[in-house]
Amino acid sequence: MTSMVPGENSDLYINGSQVHVQTEDWGLEQKVLMSRVFKNGSVFKTFKLGYEKIAMVESEKIRRDALVRFHQTIIDWSYQQI
């Protein structure tokens, strides 16, 4: 298994607020995908998805696909909650 896959970043404007969603793979030591929602420059909410919840996590492609889906889930959450 390789160490990390590239992250995702999205800039959104929701109800007049600038929102940034940043999702990262924290690699083999942390074994977690981390997503942070920033609102007007400050951390608003943090989400974690542990490797144990990703089937076949050893595959870089599977982990990358999981990261992209996780990122989109957090974007969807942001539109509903902010």
A tleap script that builds the chain and sets N, CA, C and O, in Angstrom:
source leaprc.protein.ff14SB
mol = sequence {
  NMET THR SER MET VAL PRO GLY GLU ASN SER
  ASP LEU TYR ILE ASN GLY SER GLN VAL HIE
  VAL GLN THR GLU ASP TRP GLY LEU GLU GLN
  LYS VAL LEU MET SER ARG VAL PHE LYS ASN
  GLY SER VAL PHE LYS THR PHE LYS LEU GLY
  TYR GLU LYS ILE ALA MET VAL GLU SER GLU
  LYS ILE ARG ARG ASP ALA LEU VAL ARG PHE
  HIE GLN THR ILE ILE ASP TRP SER TYR GLN
  GLN CILE
}
set mol.1.N position { 0.854 -1.177 0.000 }
set mol.1.CA position { 0.000 0.000 0.000 }
set mol.1.C position { 0.897 1.237 0.000 }
set mol.1.O position { 1.874 1.314 0.745 }
set mol.2.N position { 0.547 2.193 -0.844 }
set mol.2.CA position { 1.306 3.441 -0.871 }
set mol.2.C position { 0.872 4.331 0.283 }
set mol.2.O position { -0.098 4.034 0.981 }
set mol.3.N position { 1.593 5.416 0.476 }
set mol.3.CA position { 1.340 6.240 1.657 }
set mol.3.C position { 0.075 7.085 1.579 }
set mol.3.O position { -0.799 6.938 2.433 }
set mol.4.N position { -0.059 7.972 0.580 }
set mol.4.CA position { -1.204 8.878 0.531 }
set mol.4.C position { -1.664 9.073 -0.904 }
set mol.4.O position { -0.900 8.877 -1.849 }
set mol.5.N position { -2.926 9.463 -1.050 }
set mol.5.CA position { -3.450 9.845 -2.362 }
set mol.5.C position { -3.709 11.348 -2.343 }
set mol.5.O position { -3.886 11.926 -1.270 }
set mol.6.N position { -3.734 11.995 -3.517 }
set mol.6.CA position { -3.963 13.443 -3.566 }
set mol.6.C position { -5.312 13.840 -2.978 }
set mol.6.O position { -6.291 13.100 -3.073 }
set mol.7.N position { -5.342 15.009 -2.376 }
set mol.7.CA position { -6.562 15.517 -1.762 }
set mol.7.C position { -7.429 16.287 -2.736 }
set mol.7.O position { -7.103 16.424 -3.915 }
set mol.8.N position { -8.547 16.788 -2.215 }
set mol.8.CA position { -9.512 17.571 -2.985 }
set mol.8.C position { -9.786 18.873 -2.245 }
set mol.8.O position { -9.794 18.907 -1.014 }
set mol.9.N position { -10.011 19.942 -3.000 }
set mol.9.CA position { -10.365 21.248 -2.444 }
set mol.9.C position { -11.485 21.847 -3.277 }
set mol.9.O position { -11.460 21.768 -4.505 }
set mol.10.N position { -12.468 22.445 -2.614 }
set mol.10.CA position { -13.572 23.104 -3.313 }
set mol.10.C position { -13.917 24.396 -2.600 }
set mol.10.O position { -13.984 24.445 -1.372 }
set mol.11.N position { -14.135 25.446 -3.386 }
set mol.11.CA position { -14.597 26.728 -2.858 }
set mol.11.C position { -16.063 26.896 -3.213 }
set mol.11.O position { -16.452 26.753 -4.373 }
set mol.12.N position { -16.874 27.201 -2.210 }
set mol.12.CA position { -18.318 27.333 -2.378 }
set mol.12.C position { -18.774 28.668 -1.813 }
set mol.12.O position { -18.094 29.262 -0.976 }
set mol.13.N position { -19.914 29.131 -2.267 }
set mol.13.CA position { -20.570 30.302 -1.678 }
set mol.13.C position { -21.974 29.865 -1.308 }
set mol.13.O position { -22.782 29.537 -2.177 }
set mol.14.N position { -22.263 29.862 -0.003 }
set mol.14.CA position { -23.533 29.358 0.508 }
set mol.14.C position { -24.150 30.420 1.400 }
set mol.14.O position { -23.548 30.833 2.391 }
set mol.15.N position { -25.344 30.860 1.051 }
set mol.15.CA position { -26.069 31.863 1.847 }
set mol.15.C position { -25.189 33.058 2.208 }
set mol.15.O position { -25.218 33.534 3.343 }
set mol.16.N position { -24.413 33.538 1.248 }
set mol.16.CA position { -23.576 34.714 1.465 }
set mol.16.C position { -22.262 34.455 2.182 }
set mol.16.O position { -21.501 35.390 2.427 }
set mol.17.N position { -21.982 33.200 2.524 }
set mol.17.CA position { -20.733 32.863 3.215 }
set mol.17.C position { -19.776 32.160 2.263 }
set mol.17.O position { -20.184 31.359 1.421 }
set mol.18.N position { -18.489 32.477 2.417 }
set mol.18.CA position { -17.462 31.769 1.670 }
set mol.18.C position { -17.145 30.487 2.429 }
set mol.18.O position { -16.812 30.526 3.613 }
set mol.19.N position { -17.249 29.355 1.748 }
set mol.19.CA position { -17.030 28.044 2.357 }
set mol.19.C position { -15.970 27.307 1.536 }
set mol.19.O position { -16.025 27.280 0.307 }
set mol.20.N position { -15.009 26.714 2.238 }
set mol.20.CA position { -13.963 25.926 1.585 }
set mol.20.C position { -14.001 24.526 2.187 }
set mol.20.O position { -14.006 24.368 3.407 }
set mol.21.N position { -14.027 23.514 1.326 }
set mol.21.CA position { -13.997 22.124 1.773 }
set mol.21.C position { -12.662 21.530 1.335 }
set mol.21.O position { -12.315 21.553 0.154 }
set mol.22.N position { -11.923 21.000 2.302 }
set mol.22.CA position { -10.599 20.417 2.059 }
set mol.22.C position { -10.613 18.989 2.580 }
set mol.22.O position { -10.869 18.758 3.762 }
set mol.23.N position { -10.337 18.032 1.701 }
set mol.23.CA position { -10.335 16.624 2.083 }
set mol.23.C position { -8.964 16.044 1.769 }
set mol.23.O position { -8.441 16.219 0.669 }
set mol.24.N position { -8.383 15.345 2.753 }
set mol.24.CA position { -7.023 14.817 2.635 }
set mol.24.C position { -6.968 13.365 3.094 }
set mol.24.O position { -7.757 12.924 3.930 }
set mol.25.N position { -6.022 12.644 2.529 }
set mol.25.CA position { -5.658 11.317 3.011 }
set mol.25.C position { -4.490 11.516 3.968 }
set mol.25.O position { -3.443 12.022 3.565 }
set mol.26.N position { -4.655 11.129 5.221 }
set mol.26.CA position { -3.599 11.333 6.212 }
set mol.26.C position { -2.601 10.182 6.251 }
set mol.26.O position { -1.731 10.157 7.121 }
set mol.27.N position { -2.707 9.236 5.334 }
set mol.27.CA position { -1.673 8.232 5.155 }
set mol.27.C position { -1.723 7.058 6.112 }
set mol.27.O position { -2.631 6.915 6.931 }
set mol.28.N position { -0.711 6.230 5.970 }
set mol.28.CA position { -0.667 4.947 6.675 }
set mol.28.C position { -0.513 5.066 8.180 }
set mol.28.O position { -0.983 4.196 8.913 }
set mol.29.N position { 0.127 6.109 8.653 }
set mol.29.CA position { 0.297 6.250 10.102 }
set mol.29.C position { -1.019 6.618 10.780 }
set mol.29.O position { -1.347 6.071 11.834 }
set mol.30.N position { -1.768 7.532 10.189 }
set mol.30.CA position { -3.043 7.970 10.779 }
set mol.30.C position { -4.217 7.100 10.330 }
set mol.30.O position { -5.189 6.942 11.068 }
set mol.31.N position { -4.130 6.536 9.129 }
set mol.31.CA position { -5.157 5.655 8.559 }
set mol.31.C position { -6.544 6.287 8.595 }
set mol.31.O position { -7.507 5.698 9.086 }
set mol.32.N position { -6.615 7.510 8.057 }
set mol.32.CA position { -7.885 8.231 8.069 }
set mol.32.C position { -7.941 9.200 6.890 }
set mol.32.O position { -6.928 9.765 6.479 }
set mol.33.N position { -9.145 9.376 6.361 }
set mol.33.CA position { -9.418 10.475 5.447 }
set mol.33.C position { -10.011 11.581 6.302 }
set mol.33.O position { -10.901 11.334 7.115 }
set mol.34.N position { -9.522 12.791 6.121 }
set mol.34.CA position { -9.947 13.931 6.940 }
set mol.34.C position { -10.533 14.994 6.024 }
set mol.34.O position { -9.946 15.337 4.998 }
set mol.35.N position { -11.690 15.508 6.404 }
set mol.35.CA position { -12.304 16.592 5.644 }
set mol.35.C position { -12.636 17.723 6.601 }
set mol.35.O position { -13.219 17.513 7.664 }
set mol.36.N position { -12.249 18.925 6.198 }
set mol.36.CA position { -12.541 20.108 7.015 }
set mol.36.C position { -13.360 21.082 6.192 }
set mol.36.O position { -13.104 21.302 5.008 }
set mol.37.N position { -14.349 21.657 6.851 }
set mol.37.CA position { -15.164 22.703 6.246 }
set mol.37.C position { -14.761 24.011 6.904 }
set mol.37.O position { -14.852 24.154 8.123 }
set mol.38.N position { -14.318 24.961 6.099 }
set mol.38.CA position { -13.949 26.292 6.573 }
set mol.38.C position { -15.058 27.257 6.168 }
set mol.38.O position { -15.515 27.243 5.025 }
set mol.39.N position { -15.483 28.083 7.099 }
set mol.39.CA position { -16.497 29.102 6.811 }
set mol.39.C position { -15.882 30.454 7.124 }
set mol.39.O position { -15.466 30.712 8.253 }
set mol.40.N position { -15.826 31.317 6.114 }
set mol.40.CA position { -15.208 32.639 6.249 }
set mol.40.C position { -13.799 32.553 6.841 }
set mol.40.O position { -13.405 33.401 7.643 }
set mol.41.N position { -13.034 31.517 6.439 }
set mol.41.CA position { -11.635 31.395 6.816 }
set mol.41.C position { -11.330 30.609 8.074 }
set mol.41.O position { -10.162 30.344 8.361 }
set mol.42.N position { -12.355 30.224 8.841 }
set mol.42.CA position { -12.135 29.469 10.087 }
set mol.42.C position { -12.728 28.068 9.973 }
set mol.42.O position { -13.718 27.856 9.273 }
set mol.43.N position { -12.106 27.111 10.673 }
set mol.43.CA position { -12.643 25.750 10.666 }
set mol.43.C position { -14.035 25.772 11.283 }
set mol.43.O position { -14.227 26.237 12.407 }
set mol.44.N position { -14.993 25.264 10.533 }
set mol.44.CA position { -16.389 25.214 10.964 }
set mol.44.C position { -16.748 23.812 11.453 }
set mol.44.O position { -17.459 23.659 12.446 }
set mol.45.N position { -16.248 22.781 10.744 }
set mol.45.CA position { -16.573 21.397 11.091 }
set mol.45.C position { -15.487 20.490 10.526 }
set mol.45.O position { -14.950 20.746 9.448 }
set mol.46.N position { -15.168 19.424 11.264 }
set mol.46.CA position { -14.187 18.429 10.833 }
set mol.46.C position { -14.857 17.061 10.791 }
set mol.46.O position { -15.610 16.696 11.694 }
set mol.47.N position { -14.574 16.316 9.739 }
set mol.47.CA position { -15.103 14.961 9.569 }
set mol.47.C position { -13.940 14.008 9.346 }
set mol.47.O position { -12.949 14.367 8.710 }
set mol.48.N position { -14.062 12.786 9.875 }
set mol.48.CA position { -13.039 11.753 9.679 }
set mol.48.C position { -13.703 10.484 9.156 }
set mol.48.O position { -14.814 10.133 9.551 }
set mol.49.N position { -12.992 9.806 8.259 }
set mol.49.CA position { -13.414 8.502 7.770 }
set mol.49.C position { -12.221 7.569 7.900 }
set mol.49.O position { -11.232 7.708 7.180 }
set mol.50.N position { -12.318 6.613 8.826 }
set mol.50.CA position { -11.217 5.687 9.073 }
set mol.50.C position { -11.045 4.679 7.951 }
set mol.50.O position { -12.013 4.267 7.311 }
set mol.51.N position { -9.800 4.290 7.724 }
set mol.51.CA position { -9.497 3.296 6.694 }
set mol.51.C position { -10.302 2.013 6.899 }
set mol.51.O position { -10.640 1.340 5.925 }
set mol.52.N position { -10.612 1.664 8.143 }
set mol.52.CA position { -11.324 0.412 8.408 }
set mol.52.C position { -12.717 0.404 7.779 }
set mol.52.O position { -13.321 -0.660 7.642 }
set mol.53.N position { -13.231 1.564 7.398 }
set mol.53.CA position { -14.556 1.646 6.770 }
set mol.53.C position { -14.480 1.630 5.246 }
set mol.53.O position { -15.502 1.765 4.572 }
set mol.54.N position { -13.276 1.465 4.701 }
set mol.54.CA position { -13.077 1.457 3.252 }
set mol.54.C position { -12.653 0.054 2.835 }
set mol.54.O position { -11.571 -0.409 3.196 }
set mol.55.N position { -13.515 -0.623 2.069 }
set mol.55.CA position { -13.191 -1.965 1.589 }
set mol.55.C position { -12.012 -1.887 0.624 }
set mol.55.O position { -11.952 -0.981 -0.207 }
set mol.56.N position { -11.089 -2.816 0.725 }
set mol.56.CA position { -9.916 -2.908 -0.147 }
set mol.56.C position { -9.088 -1.624 -0.127 }
set mol.56.O position { -8.614 -1.168 -1.168 }
set mol.57.N position { -8.918 -1.048 1.058 }
set mol.57.CA position { -8.201 0.219 1.238 }
set mol.57.C position { -6.746 0.150 0.765 }
set mol.57.O position { -6.115 1.184 0.549 }
set mol.58.N position { -6.220 -1.049 0.606 }
set mol.58.CA position { -4.835 -1.204 0.156 }
set mol.58.C position { -4.639 -0.639 -1.246 }
set mol.58.O position { -3.536 -0.229 -1.608 }
set mol.59.N position { -5.711 -0.620 -2.034 }
set mol.59.CA position { -5.645 -0.123 -3.407 }
set mol.59.C position { -5.674 1.404 -3.422 }
set mol.59.O position { -6.580 2.028 -2.870 }
set mol.60.N position { -4.660 1.992 -4.066 }
set mol.60.CA position { -4.606 3.451 -4.168 }
set mol.60.C position { -5.829 3.983 -4.916 }
set mol.60.O position { -6.373 5.025 -4.550 }
set mol.61.N position { -6.262 3.277 -5.956 }
set mol.61.CA position { -7.434 3.706 -6.724 }
set mol.61.C position { -8.696 3.670 -5.859 }
set mol.61.O position { -9.506 4.596 -5.910 }
set mol.62.N position { -8.867 2.628 -5.081 }
set mol.62.CA position { -10.037 2.519 -4.196 }
set mol.62.C position { -10.019 3.650 -3.169 }
set mol.62.O position { -11.047 4.275 -2.908 }
set mol.63.N position { -8.846 3.908 -2.590 }
set mol.63.CA position { -8.725 4.982 -1.596 }
set mol.63.C position { -9.002 6.346 -2.222 }
set mol.63.O position { -9.664 7.189 -1.615 }
set mol.64.N position { -8.502 6.559 -3.421 }
set mol.64.CA position { -8.736 7.825 -4.131 }
set mol.64.C position { -10.229 7.991 -4.426 }
set mol.64.O position { -10.786 9.069 -4.217 }
set mol.65.N position { -10.876 6.931 -4.910 }
set mol.65.CA position { -12.319 6.982 -5.178 }
set mol.65.C position { -13.098 7.266 -3.893 }
set mol.65.O position { -14.054 8.041 -3.901 }
set mol.66.N position { -12.687 6.638 -2.795 }
set mol.66.CA position { -13.347 6.871 -1.501 }
set mol.66.C position { -13.170 8.320 -1.066 }
set mol.66.O position { -14.105 8.929 -0.547 }
set mol.67.N position { -11.984 8.877 -1.274 }
set mol.67.CA position { -11.721 10.267 -0.902 }
set mol.67.C position { -12.614 11.212 -1.712 }
set mol.67.O position { -13.185 12.149 -1.154 }
set mol.68.N position { -12.738 10.977 -3.007 }
set mol.68.CA position { -13.573 11.834 -3.856 }
set mol.68.C position { -15.039 11.744 -3.422 }
set mol.68.O position { -15.722 12.765 -3.342 }
set mol.69.N position { -15.527 10.531 -3.143 }
set mol.69.CA position { -16.918 10.369 -2.671 }
set mol.69.C position { -17.120 11.044 -1.314 }
set mol.69.O position { -18.137 11.703 -1.094 }
set mol.70.N position { -16.158 10.883 -0.410 }
set mol.70.CA position { -16.224 11.511 0.912 }
set mol.70.C position { -16.272 13.031 0.763 }
set mol.70.O position { -17.062 13.699 1.430 }
set mol.71.N position { -15.430 13.572 -0.108 }
set mol.71.CA position { -15.388 15.015 -0.356 }
set mol.71.C position { -16.758 15.504 -0.844 }
set mol.71.O position { -17.262 16.521 -0.367 }
set mol.72.N position { -17.357 14.780 -1.793 }
set mol.72.CA position { -18.666 15.179 -2.318 }
set mol.72.C position { -19.738 15.091 -1.237 }
set mol.72.O position { -20.627 15.941 -1.183 }
set mol.73.N position { -19.669 14.088 -0.387 }
set mol.73.CA position { -20.619 13.959 0.727 }
set mol.73.C position { -20.533 15.171 1.645 }
set mol.73.O position { -21.558 15.671 2.109 }
set mol.74.N position { -19.321 15.648 1.911 }
set mol.74.CA position { -19.140 16.812 2.786 }
set mol.74.C position { -19.631 18.082 2.095 }
set mol.74.O position { -20.195 18.958 2.750 }
set mol.75.N position { -19.428 18.193 0.793 }
set mol.75.CA position { -19.986 19.330 0.047 }
set mol.75.C position { -21.509 19.317 0.160 }
set mol.75.O position { -22.120 20.349 0.439 }
set mol.76.N position { -22.122 18.155 -0.054 }
set mol.76.CA position { -23.587 18.036 0.059 }
set mol.76.C position { -24.048 18.422 1.462 }
set mol.76.O position { -25.038 19.137 1.614 }
set mol.77.N position { -23.330 17.950 2.493 }
set mol.77.CA position { -23.657 18.305 3.881 }
set mol.77.C position { -23.594 19.817 4.060 }
set mol.77.O position { -24.466 20.412 4.693 }
set mol.78.N position { -22.560 20.434 3.500 }
set mol.78.CA position { -22.369 21.884 3.647 }
set mol.78.C position { -23.557 22.656 3.094 }
set mol.78.O position { -24.027 23.604 3.722 }
set mol.79.N position { -24.045 22.258 1.927 }
set mol.79.CA position { -25.197 22.951 1.337 }
set mol.79.C position { -26.457 22.787 2.187 }
set mol.79.O position { -27.323 23.662 2.183 }
set mol.80.N position { -26.566 21.685 2.906 }
set mol.80.CA position { -27.751 21.446 3.742 }
set mol.80.C position { -27.650 22.100 5.115 }
set mol.80.O position { -28.672 22.464 5.697 }
set mol.81.N position { -26.429 22.255 5.645 }
set mol.81.CA position { -26.268 22.675 7.039 }
set mol.81.C position { -25.783 24.107 7.246 }
set mol.81.O position { -25.869 24.631 8.356 }
set mol.82.N position { -25.280 24.740 6.201 }
set mol.82.CA position { -24.742 26.098 6.384 }
set mol.82.C position { -25.734 27.098 5.827 }
set mol.82.O position { -25.488 28.303 5.874 }
savepdb mol mol.pdb
quit
